[in-house]
């Protein structure tokens, strides 16, 4: 089980309190926000643009992604994101 899956499971069980993410349309699920931000960063990395404060190594570890480059990991991440969001 990846650290992301552990965090989701712990949050659902009430063992982990997640921050509140507020938007103009109301509050949204923290993990969906986290996935959206990480997809944005991973997409930039796959085009050769590095983001400050985030490393590919950290994303690969947190989500259990395999591959050498961000381009290799992006399809796996999108699949994981679709599984989590139910699309």
PDB file of N, CA, C and O in Angstrom:
ATOM      1  N   UNK A   1       0.853  -1.176   0.000  1.00  0.00           N
ATOM      2  CA  UNK A   1       0.000   0.000   0.000  1.00  0.00           C
ATOM      3  C   UNK A   1       0.900   1.241   0.000  1.00  0.00           C
ATOM      4  O   UNK A   1       1.812   1.359   0.818  1.00  0.00           O
ATOM      5  N   UNK A   2       0.631   2.152  -0.920  1.00  0.00           N
ATOM      6  CA  UNK A   2       1.456   3.352  -1.041  1.00  0.00           C
ATOM      7  C   UNK A   2       1.106   4.342   0.072  1.00  0.00           C
ATOM      8  O   UNK A   2       0.044   4.236   0.684  1.00  0.00           O
ATOM      9  N   UNK A   3       1.993   5.300   0.333  1.00  0.00           N
ATOM     10  CA  UNK A   3       1.676   6.314   1.351  1.00  0.00           C
ATOM     11  C   UNK A   3       0.394   7.094   1.033  1.00  0.00           C
ATOM     12  O   UNK A   3      -0.337   7.482   1.944  1.00  0.00           O
ATOM     13  N   UNK A   4       0.120   7.324  -0.254  1.00  0.00           N
ATOM     14  CA  UNK A   4      -1.126   8.000  -0.637  1.00  0.00           C
ATOM     15  C   UNK A   4      -2.331   7.160  -0.234  1.00  0.00           C
ATOM     16  O   UNK A   4      -3.274   7.679   0.363  1.00  0.00           O
ATOM     17  N   UNK A   5      -2.308   5.884  -0.550  1.00  0.00           N
ATOM     18  CA  UNK A   5      -3.420   4.999  -0.203  1.00  0.00           C
ATOM     19  C   UNK A   5      -3.582   4.887   1.305  1.00  0.00           C
ATOM     20  O   UNK A   5      -4.705   4.830   1.807  1.00  0.00           O
ATOM     21  N   UNK A   6      -2.468   4.855   2.033  1.00  0.00           N
ATOM     22  CA  UNK A   6      -2.529   4.814   3.495  1.00  0.00           C
ATOM     23  C   UNK A   6      -3.185   6.077   4.040  1.00  0.00           C
ATOM     24  O   UNK A   6      -4.009   6.002   4.951  1.00  0.00           O
ATOM     25  N   UNK A   7      -2.828   7.229   3.493  1.00  0.00           N
ATOM     26  CA  UNK A   7      -3.396   8.489   3.964  1.00  0.00           C
ATOM     27  C   UNK A   7      -4.897   8.545   3.693  1.00  0.00           C
ATOM     28  O   UNK A   7      -5.662   8.985   4.551  1.00  0.00           O
ATOM     29  N   UNK A   8      -5.321   8.108   2.521  1.00  0.00           N
ATOM     30  CA  UNK A   8      -6.747   8.101   2.187  1.00  0.00           C
ATOM     31  C   UNK A   8      -7.502   7.176   3.137  1.00  0.00           C
ATOM     32  O   UNK A   8      -8.567   7.530   3.642  1.00  0.00           O
ATOM     33  N   UNK A   9      -6.949   5.993   3.376  1.00  0.00           N
ATOM     34  CA  UNK A   9      -7.587   5.028   4.275  1.00  0.00           C
ATOM     35  C   UNK A   9      -7.681   5.577   5.696  1.00  0.00           C
ATOM     36  O   UNK A   9      -8.717   5.449   6.349  1.00  0.00           O
ATOM     37  N   UNK A  10      -6.600   6.187   6.170  1.00  0.00           N
ATOM     38  CA  UNK A  10      -6.606   6.755   7.519  1.00  0.00           C
ATOM     39  C   UNK A  10      -7.593   7.911   7.632  1.00  0.00           C
ATOM     40  O   UNK A  10      -8.251   8.055   8.662  1.00  0.00           O
ATOM     41  N   UNK A  11      -7.709   8.734   6.599  1.00  0.00           N
ATOM     42  CA  UNK A  11      -8.656   9.849   6.622  1.00  0.00           C
ATOM     43  C   UNK A  11     -10.094   9.335   6.640  1.00  0.00           C
ATOM     44  O   UNK A  11     -10.948   9.890   7.331  1.00  0.00           O
ATOM     45  N   UNK A  12     -10.355   8.279   5.882  1.00  0.00           N
ATOM     46  CA  UNK A  12     -11.707   7.707   5.859  1.00  0.00           C
ATOM     47  C   UNK A  12     -12.069   7.074   7.199  1.00  0.00           C
ATOM     48  O   UNK A  12     -13.233   7.078   7.599  1.00  0.00           O
ATOM     49  N   UNK A  13     -11.063   6.526   7.894  1.00  0.00           N
ATOM     50  CA  UNK A  13     -11.297   5.900   9.191  1.00  0.00           C
ATOM     51  C   UNK A  13     -11.328   6.920  10.328  1.00  0.00           C
ATOM     52  O   UNK A  13     -11.637   6.569  11.466  1.00  0.00           O
ATOM     53  N   UNK A  14     -11.011   8.184  10.025  1.00  0.00           N
ATOM     54  CA  UNK A  14     -11.011   9.213  11.051  1.00  0.00           C
ATOM     55  C   UNK A  14      -9.723   9.289  11.847  1.00  0.00           C
ATOM     56  O   UNK A  14      -9.655  10.003  12.847  1.00  0.00           O
ATOM     57  N   UNK A  15      -8.694   8.560  11.417  1.00  0.00           N
ATOM     58  CA  UNK A  15      -7.416   8.552  12.121  1.00  0.00           C
ATOM     59  C   UNK A  15      -6.514   9.695  11.684  1.00  0.00           C
ATOM     60  O   UNK A  15      -5.557  10.028  12.383  1.00  0.00           O
ATOM     61  N   UNK A  16      -6.801  10.297  10.542  1.00  0.00           N
ATOM     62  CA  UNK A  16      -5.983  11.369   9.986  1.00  0.00           C
ATOM     63  C   UNK A  16      -6.892  12.535   9.655  1.00  0.00           C
ATOM     64  O   UNK A  16      -7.867  12.385   8.919  1.00  0.00           O
ATOM     65  N   UNK A  17      -6.570  13.690  10.198  1.00  0.00           N
ATOM     66  CA  UNK A  17      -7.359  14.877   9.909  1.00  0.00           C
ATOM     67  C   UNK A  17      -6.702  15.635   8.766  1.00  0.00           C
ATOM     68  O   UNK A  17      -5.534  16.011   8.857  1.00  0.00           O
ATOM     69  N   UNK A  18      -7.449  15.859   7.694  1.00  0.00           N
ATOM     70  CA  UNK A  18      -6.905  16.547   6.531  1.00  0.00           C
ATOM     71  C   UNK A  18      -7.270  18.027   6.592  1.00  0.00           C
ATOM     72  O   UNK A  18      -8.273  18.395   7.203  1.00  0.00           O
ATOM     73  N   UNK A  19      -6.459  18.875   5.962  1.00  0.00           N
ATOM     74  CA  UNK A  19      -6.778  20.302   5.937  1.00  0.00           C
ATOM     75  C   UNK A  19      -8.041  20.574   5.129  1.00  0.00           C
ATOM     76  O   UNK A  19      -8.422  19.776   4.272  1.00  0.00           O
ATOM     77  N   UNK A  20      -8.677  21.683   5.402  1.00  0.00           N
ATOM     78  CA  UNK A  20      -9.837  22.111   4.645  1.00  0.00           C
ATOM     79  C   UNK A  20      -9.371  22.914   3.447  1.00  0.00           C
ATOM     80  O   UNK A  20      -8.554  23.824   3.587  1.00  0.00           O
ATOM     81  N   UNK A  21      -9.877  22.588   2.281  1.00  0.00           N
ATOM     82  CA  UNK A  21      -9.536  23.315   1.065  1.00  0.00           C
ATOM     83  C   UNK A  21     -10.786  24.062   0.625  1.00  0.00           C
ATOM     84  O   UNK A  21     -11.770  23.454   0.203  1.00  0.00           O
ATOM     85  N   UNK A  22     -10.738  25.379   0.726  1.00  0.00           N
ATOM     86  CA  UNK A  22     -11.891  26.214   0.395  1.00  0.00           C
ATOM     87  C   UNK A  22     -11.719  26.846  -0.978  1.00  0.00           C
ATOM     88  O   UNK A  22     -10.634  27.301  -1.339  1.00  0.00           O
ATOM     89  N   UNK A  23     -12.803  26.865  -1.728  1.00  0.00           N
ATOM     90  CA  UNK A  23     -12.828  27.535  -3.025  1.00  0.00           C
ATOM     91  C   UNK A  23     -14.027  28.473  -3.041  1.00  0.00           C
ATOM     92  O   UNK A  23     -14.790  28.524  -2.076  1.00  0.00           O
ATOM     93  N   UNK A  24     -14.192  29.194  -4.102  1.00  0.00           N
ATOM     94  CA  UNK A  24     -15.343  30.098  -4.203  1.00  0.00           C
ATOM     95  C   UNK A  24     -16.657  29.319  -4.285  1.00  0.00           C
ATOM     96  O   UNK A  24     -17.723  29.865  -4.002  1.00  0.00           O
ATOM     97  N   UNK A  25     -16.580  28.045  -4.671  1.00  0.00           N
ATOM     98  CA  UNK A  25     -17.774  27.203  -4.765  1.00  0.00           C
ATOM     99  C   UNK A  25     -17.997  26.351  -3.534  1.00  0.00           C
ATOM    100  O   UNK A  25     -18.910  25.525  -3.519  1.00  0.00           O
ATOM    101  N   UNK A  26     -17.187  26.529  -2.498  1.00  0.00           N
ATOM    102  CA  UNK A  26     -17.319  25.746  -1.280  1.00  0.00           C
ATOM    103  C   UNK A  26     -16.090  24.885  -1.050  1.00  0.00           C
ATOM    104  O   UNK A  26     -15.099  25.000  -1.770  1.00  0.00           O
ATOM    105  N   UNK A  27     -16.157  24.033  -0.057  1.00  0.00           N
ATOM    106  CA  UNK A  27     -15.030  23.165   0.280  1.00  0.00           C
ATOM    107  C   UNK A  27     -14.947  21.985  -0.686  1.00  0.00           C
ATOM    108  O   UNK A  27     -15.960  21.492  -1.182  1.00  0.00           O
ATOM    109  N   UNK A  28     -13.703  21.543  -0.942  1.00  0.00           N
ATOM    110  CA  UNK A  28     -13.496  20.367  -1.783  1.00  0.00           C
ATOM    111  C   UNK A  28     -12.648  19.353  -1.026  1.00  0.00           C
ATOM    112  O   UNK A  28     -11.979  19.694  -0.051  1.00  0.00           O
ATOM    113  N   UNK A  29     -12.681  18.136  -1.471  1.00  0.00           N
ATOM    114  CA  UNK A  29     -11.916  17.050  -0.863  1.00  0.00           C
ATOM    115  C   UNK A  29     -10.418  17.345  -0.978  1.00  0.00           C
ATOM    116  O   UNK A  29      -9.928  17.676  -2.058  1.00  0.00           O
ATOM    117  N   UNK A  30      -9.707  17.226   0.121  1.00  0.00           N
ATOM    118  CA  UNK A  30      -8.279  17.527   0.154  1.00  0.00           C
ATOM    119  C   UNK A  30      -7.492  16.650  -0.815  1.00  0.00           C
ATOM    120  O   UNK A  30      -6.592  17.140  -1.498  1.00  0.00           O
ATOM    121  N   UNK A  31      -7.819  15.366  -0.882  1.00  0.00           N
ATOM    122  CA  UNK A  31      -7.063  14.457  -1.738  1.00  0.00           C
ATOM    123  C   UNK A  31      -7.293  14.748  -3.219  1.00  0.00           C
ATOM    124  O   UNK A  31      -6.375  14.587  -4.023  1.00  0.00           O
ATOM    125  N   UNK A  32      -8.491  15.170  -3.591  1.00  0.00           N
ATOM    126  CA  UNK A  32      -8.737  15.553  -4.982  1.00  0.00           C
ATOM    127  C   UNK A  32      -7.935  16.804  -5.331  1.00  0.00           C
ATOM    128  O   UNK A  32      -7.405  16.918  -6.436  1.00  0.00           O
ATOM    129  N   UNK A  33      -7.846  17.734  -4.396  1.00  0.00           N
ATOM    130  CA  UNK A  33      -7.035  18.935  -4.608  1.00  0.00           C
ATOM    131  C   UNK A  33      -5.564  18.552  -4.763  1.00  0.00           C
ATOM    132  O   UNK A  33      -4.876  19.041  -5.659  1.00  0.00           O
ATOM    133  N   UNK A  34      -5.096  17.679  -3.887  1.00  0.00           N
ATOM    134  CA  UNK A  34      -3.703  17.228  -3.928  1.00  0.00           C
ATOM    135  C   UNK A  34      -3.392  16.544  -5.259  1.00  0.00           C
ATOM    136  O   UNK A  34      -2.340  16.790  -5.849  1.00  0.00           O
ATOM    137  N   UNK A  35      -4.287  15.699  -5.728  1.00  0.00           N
ATOM    138  CA  UNK A  35      -4.102  15.030  -7.016  1.00  0.00           C
ATOM    139  C   UNK A  35      -4.049  16.033  -8.165  1.00  0.00           C
ATOM    140  O   UNK A  35      -3.228  15.898  -9.072  1.00  0.00           O
ATOM    141  N   UNK A  36      -4.918  17.034  -8.127  1.00  0.00           N
ATOM    142  CA  UNK A  36      -4.936  18.036  -9.196  1.00  0.00           C
ATOM    143  C   UNK A  36      -3.630  18.823  -9.238  1.00  0.00           C
ATOM    144  O   UNK A  36      -3.088  19.076 -10.314  1.00  0.00           O
ATOM    145  N   UNK A  37      -3.131  19.207  -8.079  1.00  0.00           N
ATOM    146  CA  UNK A  37      -1.883  19.970  -8.018  1.00  0.00           C
ATOM    147  C   UNK A  37      -0.714  19.114  -8.484  1.00  0.00           C
ATOM    148  O   UNK A  37       0.144  19.587  -9.229  1.00  0.00           O
ATOM    149  N   UNK A  38      -0.673  17.872  -8.056  1.00  0.00           N
ATOM    150  CA  UNK A  38       0.426  16.996  -8.443  1.00  0.00           C
ATOM    151  C   UNK A  38       0.355  16.629  -9.928  1.00  0.00           C
ATOM    152  O   UNK A  38       1.393  16.452 -10.565  1.00  0.00           O
ATOM    153  N   UNK A  39      -0.841  16.513 -10.480  1.00  0.00           N
ATOM    154  CA  UNK A  39      -0.969  16.260 -11.922  1.00  0.00           C
ATOM    155  C   UNK A  39      -0.424  17.450 -12.700  1.00  0.00           C
ATOM    156  O   UNK A  39       0.265  17.280 -13.705  1.00  0.00           O
ATOM    157  N   UNK A  40      -0.735  18.652 -12.233  1.00  0.00           N
ATOM    158  CA  UNK A  40      -0.220  19.864 -12.878  1.00  0.00           C
ATOM    159  C   UNK A  40       1.309  19.866 -12.850  1.00  0.00           C
ATOM    160  O   UNK A  40       1.950  20.099 -13.875  1.00  0.00           O
ATOM    161  N   UNK A  41       1.886  19.607 -11.683  1.00  0.00           N
ATOM    162  CA  UNK A  41       3.347  19.599 -11.552  1.00  0.00           C
ATOM    163  C   UNK A  41       3.987  18.496 -12.391  1.00  0.00           C
ATOM    164  O   UNK A  41       5.006  18.726 -13.042  1.00  0.00           O
ATOM    165  N   UNK A  42       3.401  17.311 -12.381  1.00  0.00           N
ATOM    166  CA  UNK A  42       3.939  16.196 -13.150  1.00  0.00           C
ATOM    167  C   UNK A  42       3.841  16.471 -14.653  1.00  0.00           C
ATOM    168  O   UNK A  42       4.733  16.089 -15.410  1.00  0.00           O
ATOM    169  N   UNK A  43       2.771  17.127 -15.084  1.00  0.00           N
ATOM    170  CA  UNK A  43       2.624  17.491 -16.496  1.00  0.00           C
ATOM    171  C   UNK A  43       3.706  18.479 -16.905  1.00  0.00           C
ATOM    172  O   UNK A  43       4.276  18.361 -17.989  1.00  0.00           O
ATOM    173  N   UNK A  44       3.992  19.451 -16.049  1.00  0.00           N
ATOM    174  CA  UNK A  44       5.068  20.401 -16.344  1.00  0.00           C
ATOM    175  C   UNK A  44       6.415  19.686 -16.409  1.00  0.00           C
ATOM    176  O   UNK A  44       7.220  19.945 -17.304  1.00  0.00           O
ATOM    177  N   UNK A  45       6.655  18.787 -15.456  1.00  0.00           N
ATOM    178  CA  UNK A  45       7.916  18.045 -15.431  1.00  0.00           C
ATOM    179  C   UNK A  45       8.085  17.204 -16.690  1.00  0.00           C
ATOM    180  O   UNK A  45       9.196  17.067 -17.202  1.00  0.00           O
ATOM    181  N   UNK A  46       6.994  16.644 -17.189  1.00  0.00           N
ATOM    182  CA  UNK A  46       7.084  15.801 -18.385  1.00  0.00           C
ATOM    183  C   UNK A  46       7.456  16.629 -19.624  1.00  0.00           C
ATOM    184  O   UNK A  46       7.943  16.085 -20.615  1.00  0.00           O
ATOM    185  N   UNK A  47       7.223  17.939 -19.559  1.00  0.00           N
ATOM    186  CA  UNK A  47       7.598  18.831 -20.661  1.00  0.00           C
ATOM    187  C   UNK A  47       8.954  19.483 -20.421  1.00  0.00           C
ATOM    188  O   UNK A  47       9.395  20.305 -21.224  1.00  0.00           O
ATOM    189  N   UNK A  48       9.626  19.123 -19.313  1.00  0.00           N
ATOM    190  CA  UNK A  48      10.954  19.645 -19.029  1.00  0.00           C
ATOM    191  C   UNK A  48      10.980  20.873 -18.150  1.00  0.00           C
ATOM    192  O   UNK A  48      12.037  21.479 -17.973  1.00  0.00           O
ATOM    193  N   UNK A  49       9.835  21.260 -17.590  1.00  0.00           N
ATOM    194  CA  UNK A  49       9.761  22.433 -16.721  1.00  0.00           C
ATOM    195  C   UNK A  49       9.718  21.958 -15.275  1.00  0.00           C
ATOM    196  O   UNK A  49       8.779  21.269 -14.875  1.00  0.00           O
ATOM    197  N   UNK A  50      10.717  22.316 -14.499  1.00  0.00           N
ATOM    198  CA  UNK A  50      10.773  21.867 -13.109  1.00  0.00           C
ATOM    199  C   UNK A  50       9.985  22.822 -12.224  1.00  0.00           C
ATOM    200  O   UNK A  50       9.950  24.026 -12.478  1.00  0.00           O
ATOM    201  N   UNK A  51       9.356  22.287 -11.187  1.00  0.00           N
ATOM    202  CA  UNK A  51       8.587  23.072 -10.237  1.00  0.00           C
ATOM    203  C   UNK A  51       9.388  23.222  -8.948  1.00  0.00           C
ATOM    204  O   UNK A  51      10.049  22.288  -8.495  1.00  0.00           O
ATOM    205  N   UNK A  52       9.316  24.372  -8.391  1.00  0.00           N
ATOM    206  CA  UNK A  52      10.035  24.645  -7.155  1.00  0.00           C
ATOM    207  C   UNK A  52       9.377  23.900  -5.993  1.00  0.00           C
ATOM    208  O   UNK A  52       8.158  23.941  -5.824  1.00  0.00           O
ATOM    209  N   UNK A  53      10.184  23.236  -5.215  1.00  0.00           N
ATOM    210  CA  UNK A  53       9.690  22.578  -4.005  1.00  0.00           C
ATOM    211  C   UNK A  53       9.100  21.199  -4.197  1.00  0.00           C
ATOM    212  O   UNK A  53       8.635  20.596  -3.231  1.00  0.00           O
ATOM    213  N   UNK A  54       9.104  20.679  -5.416  1.00  0.00           N
ATOM    214  CA  UNK A  54       8.558  19.335  -5.643  1.00  0.00           C
ATOM    215  C   UNK A  54       9.523  18.573  -6.534  1.00  0.00           C
ATOM    216  O   UNK A  54      10.040  19.101  -7.518  1.00  0.00           O
ATOM    217  N   UNK A  55       9.754  17.323  -6.167  1.00  0.00           N
ATOM    218  CA  UNK A  55      10.698  16.493  -6.908  1.00  0.00           C
ATOM    219  C   UNK A  55       9.984  15.261  -7.431  1.00  0.00           C
ATOM    220  O   UNK A  55       9.065  14.739  -6.800  1.00  0.00           O
ATOM    221  N   UNK A  56      10.422  14.807  -8.595  1.00  0.00           N
ATOM    222  CA  UNK A  56       9.850  13.603  -9.195  1.00  0.00           C
ATOM    223  C   UNK A  56      10.022  12.412  -8.257  1.00  0.00           C
ATOM    224  O   UNK A  56       9.119  11.585  -8.129  1.00  0.00           O
ATOM    225  N   UNK A  57      11.161  12.324  -7.613  1.00  0.00           N
ATOM    226  CA  UNK A  57      11.435  11.220  -6.697  1.00  0.00           C
ATOM    227  C   UNK A  57      10.373  11.152  -5.594  1.00  0.00           C
ATOM    228  O   UNK A  57       9.916  10.066  -5.237  1.00  0.00           O
ATOM    229  N   UNK A  58       9.987  12.295  -5.064  1.00  0.00           N
ATOM    230  CA  UNK A  58       8.978  12.332  -4.001  1.00  0.00           C
ATOM    231  C   UNK A  58       7.608  11.892  -4.503  1.00  0.00           C
ATOM    232  O   UNK A  58       6.902  11.156  -3.814  1.00  0.00           O
ATOM    233  N   UNK A  59       7.228  12.339  -5.702  1.00  0.00           N
ATOM    234  CA  UNK A  59       5.942  11.937  -6.277  1.00  0.00           C
ATOM    235  C   UNK A  59       5.915  10.437  -6.555  1.00  0.00           C
ATOM    236  O   UNK A  59       4.918   9.766  -6.286  1.00  0.00           O
ATOM    237  N   UNK A  60       7.014   9.918  -7.094  1.00  0.00           N
ATOM    238  CA  UNK A  60       7.089   8.476  -7.378  1.00  0.00           C
ATOM    239  C   UNK A  60       6.940   7.668  -6.103  1.00  0.00           C
ATOM    240  O   UNK A  60       6.241   6.655  -6.093  1.00  0.00           O
ATOM    241  N   UNK A  61       7.582   8.098  -5.034  1.00  0.00           N
ATOM    242  CA  UNK A  61       7.502   7.379  -3.760  1.00  0.00           C
ATOM    243  C   UNK A  61       6.091   7.453  -3.184  1.00  0.00           C
ATOM    244  O   UNK A  61       5.542   6.433  -2.766  1.00  0.00           O
ATOM    245  N   UNK A  62       5.495   8.648  -3.156  1.00  0.00           N
ATOM    246  CA  UNK A  62       4.195   8.860  -2.523  1.00  0.00           C
ATOM    247  C   UNK A  62       3.070   8.111  -3.221  1.00  0.00           C
ATOM    248  O   UNK A  62       2.181   7.564  -2.568  1.00  0.00           O
ATOM    249  N   UNK A  63       3.111   8.087  -4.547  1.00  0.00           N
ATOM    250  CA  UNK A  63       2.042   7.438  -5.312  1.00  0.00           C
ATOM    251  C   UNK A  63       2.405   6.050  -5.810  1.00  0.00           C
ATOM    252  O   UNK A  63       1.552   5.373  -6.385  1.00  0.00           O
ATOM    253  N   UNK A  64       3.630   5.603  -5.614  1.00  0.00           N
ATOM    254  CA  UNK A  64       4.040   4.281  -6.061  1.00  0.00           C
ATOM    255  C   UNK A  64       4.210   4.203  -7.567  1.00  0.00           C
ATOM    256  O   UNK A  64       3.927   3.165  -8.164  1.00  0.00           O
ATOM    257  N   UNK A  65       4.662   5.270  -8.187  1.00  0.00           N
ATOM    258  CA  UNK A  65       4.831   5.308  -9.641  1.00  0.00           C
ATOM    259  C   UNK A  65       6.155   4.669 -10.033  1.00  0.00           C
ATOM    260  O   UNK A  65       7.126   4.715  -9.277  1.00  0.00           O
ATOM    261  N   UNK A  66       6.187   4.079 -11.207  1.00  0.00           N
ATOM    262  CA  UNK A  66       7.406   3.455 -11.734  1.00  0.00           C
ATOM    263  C   UNK A  66       7.781   4.142 -13.039  1.00  0.00           C
ATOM    264  O   UNK A  66       6.914   4.525 -13.824  1.00  0.00           O
ATOM    265  N   UNK A  67       9.051   4.290 -13.253  1.00  0.00           N
ATOM    266  CA  UNK A  67       9.529   4.899 -14.483  1.00  0.00           C
ATOM    267  C   UNK A  67      10.715   5.794 -14.206  1.00  0.00           C
ATOM    268  O   UNK A  67      10.991   6.170 -13.067  1.00  0.00           O
ATOM    269  N   UNK A  68      11.398   6.122 -15.266  1.00  0.00           N
ATOM    270  CA  UNK A  68      12.621   6.907 -15.120  1.00  0.00           C
ATOM    271  C   UNK A  68      12.359   8.403 -15.229  1.00  0.00           C
ATOM    272  O   UNK A  68      13.018   9.204 -14.565  1.00  0.00           O
ATOM    273  N   UNK A  69      11.394   8.779 -16.068  1.00  0.00           N
ATOM    274  CA  UNK A  69      11.116  10.192 -16.291  1.00  0.00           C
ATOM    275  C   UNK A  69       9.673  10.524 -15.909  1.00  0.00           C
ATOM    276  O   UNK A  69       8.848   9.639 -15.679  1.00  0.00           O
ATOM    277  N   UNK A  70       9.400  11.816 -15.849  1.00  0.00           N
ATOM    278  CA  UNK A  70       8.038  12.256 -15.547  1.00  0.00           C
ATOM    279  C   UNK A  70       7.074  11.816 -16.650  1.00  0.00           C
ATOM    280  O   UNK A  70       5.913  11.508 -16.379  1.00  0.00           O
ATOM    281  N   UNK A  71       7.557  11.787 -17.890  1.00  0.00           N
ATOM    282  CA  UNK A  71       6.720  11.324 -18.999  1.00  0.00           C
ATOM    283  C   UNK A  71       6.322   9.869 -18.860  1.00  0.00           C
ATOM    284  O   UNK A  71       5.236   9.473 -19.284  1.00  0.00           O
ATOM    285  N   UNK A  72       7.214   9.059 -18.257  1.00  0.00           N
ATOM    286  CA  UNK A  72       6.900   7.651 -18.011  1.00  0.00           C
ATOM    287  C   UNK A  72       5.863   7.504 -16.904  1.00  0.00           C
ATOM    288  O   UNK A  72       5.031   6.597 -16.943  1.00  0.00           O
ATOM    289  N   UNK A  73       5.913   8.395 -15.920  1.00  0.00           N
ATOM    290  CA  UNK A  73       5.047   8.301 -14.746  1.00  0.00           C
ATOM    291  C   UNK A  73       3.676   8.933 -14.955  1.00  0.00           C
ATOM    292  O   UNK A  73       2.714   8.549 -14.290  1.00  0.00           O
ATOM    293  N   UNK A  74       3.572   9.897 -15.869  1.00  0.00           N
ATOM    294  CA  UNK A  74       2.320  10.627 -16.058  1.00  0.00           C
ATOM    295  C   UNK A  74       1.134   9.730 -16.409  1.00  0.00           C
ATOM    296  O   UNK A  74       0.077   9.902 -15.802  1.00  0.00           O
ATOM    297  N   UNK A  75       1.237   8.779 -17.352  1.00  0.00           N
ATOM    298  CA  UNK A  75       0.077   7.910 -17.626  1.00  0.00           C
ATOM    299  C   UNK A  75      -0.352   7.081 -16.410  1.00  0.00           C
ATOM    300  O   UNK A  75      -1.545   6.872 -16.189  1.00  0.00           O
ATOM    301  N   UNK A  76       0.615   6.613 -15.629  1.00  0.00           N
ATOM    302  CA  UNK A  76       0.287   5.862 -14.410  1.00  0.00           C
ATOM    303  C   UNK A  76      -0.451   6.760 -13.420  1.00  0.00           C
ATOM    304  O   UNK A  76      -1.412   6.334 -12.778  1.00  0.00           O
ATOM    305  N   UNK A  77       0.006   8.000 -13.304  1.00  0.00           N
ATOM    306  CA  UNK A  77      -0.615   8.941 -12.376  1.00  0.00           C
ATOM    307  C   UNK A  77      -2.040   9.262 -12.802  1.00  0.00           C
ATOM    308  O   UNK A  77      -2.941   9.317 -11.965  1.00  0.00           O
ATOM    309  N   UNK A  78      -2.248   9.472 -14.096  1.00  0.00           N
ATOM    310  CA  UNK A  78      -3.596   9.774 -14.591  1.00  0.00           C
ATOM    311  C   UNK A  78      -4.532   8.596 -14.332  1.00  0.00           C
ATOM    312  O   UNK A  78      -5.694   8.790 -13.973  1.00  0.00           O
ATOM    313  N   UNK A  79      -4.030   7.382 -14.512  1.00  0.00           N
ATOM    314  CA  UNK A  79      -4.837   6.191 -14.212  1.00  0.00           C
ATOM    315  C   UNK A  79      -5.201   6.138 -12.731  1.00  0.00           C
ATOM    316  O   UNK A  79      -6.347   5.860 -12.378  1.00  0.00           O
ATOM    317  N   UNK A  80      -4.220   6.407 -11.865  1.00  0.00           N
ATOM    318  CA  UNK A  80      -4.465   6.429 -10.414  1.00  0.00           C
ATOM    319  C   UNK A  80      -5.484   7.513 -10.073  1.00  0.00           C
ATOM    320  O   UNK A  80      -6.381   7.294  -9.259  1.00  0.00           O
ATOM    321  N   UNK A  81      -5.345   8.667 -10.691  1.00  0.00           N
ATOM    322  CA  UNK A  81      -6.253   9.785 -10.435  1.00  0.00           C
ATOM    323  C   UNK A  81      -7.680   9.433 -10.860  1.00  0.00           C
ATOM    324  O   UNK A  81      -8.637   9.737 -10.149  1.00  0.00           O
ATOM    325  N   UNK A  82      -7.814   8.799 -12.010  1.00  0.00           N
ATOM    326  CA  UNK A  82      -9.147   8.386 -12.479  1.00  0.00           C
ATOM    327  C   UNK A  82      -9.769   7.342 -11.563  1.00  0.00           C
ATOM    328  O   UNK A  82     -10.974   7.370 -11.313  1.00  0.00           O
ATOM    329  N   UNK A  83      -8.950   6.419 -11.063  1.00  0.00           N
ATOM    330  CA  UNK A  83      -9.455   5.419 -10.115  1.00  0.00           C
ATOM    331  C   UNK A  83      -9.958   6.081  -8.842  1.00  0.00           C
ATOM    332  O   UNK A  83     -11.010   5.710  -8.321  1.00  0.00           O
ATOM    333  N   UNK A  84      -9.214   7.056  -8.337  1.00  0.00           N
ATOM    334  CA  UNK A  84      -9.598   7.696  -7.084  1.00  0.00           C
ATOM    335  C   UNK A  84     -10.826   8.585  -7.258  1.00  0.00           C
ATOM    336  O   UNK A  84     -11.711   8.589  -6.403  1.00  0.00           O
ATOM    337  N   UNK A  85     -10.888   9.336  -8.353  1.00  0.00           N
ATOM    338  CA  UNK A  85     -11.996  10.262  -8.543  1.00  0.00           C
ATOM    339  C   UNK A  85     -13.221   9.586  -9.142  1.00  0.00           C
ATOM    340  O   UNK A  85     -14.298  10.182  -9.185  1.00  0.00           O
ATOM    341  N   UNK A  86     -13.072   8.360  -9.601  1.00  0.00           N
ATOM    342  CA  UNK A  86     -14.221   7.604 -10.124  1.00  0.00           C
ATOM    343  C   UNK A  86     -14.571   7.934 -11.555  1.00  0.00           C
ATOM    344  O   UNK A  86     -15.719   7.765 -11.966  1.00  0.00           O
ATOM    345  N   UNK A  87     -13.606   8.401 -12.321  1.00  0.00           N
ATOM    346  CA  UNK A  87     -13.884   8.732 -13.738  1.00  0.00           C
ATOM    347  C   UNK A  87     -13.472   7.615 -14.636  1.00  0.00           C
ATOM    348  O   UNK A  87     -13.628   7.712 -15.853  1.00  0.00           O
TER     349      UNK A  87
END
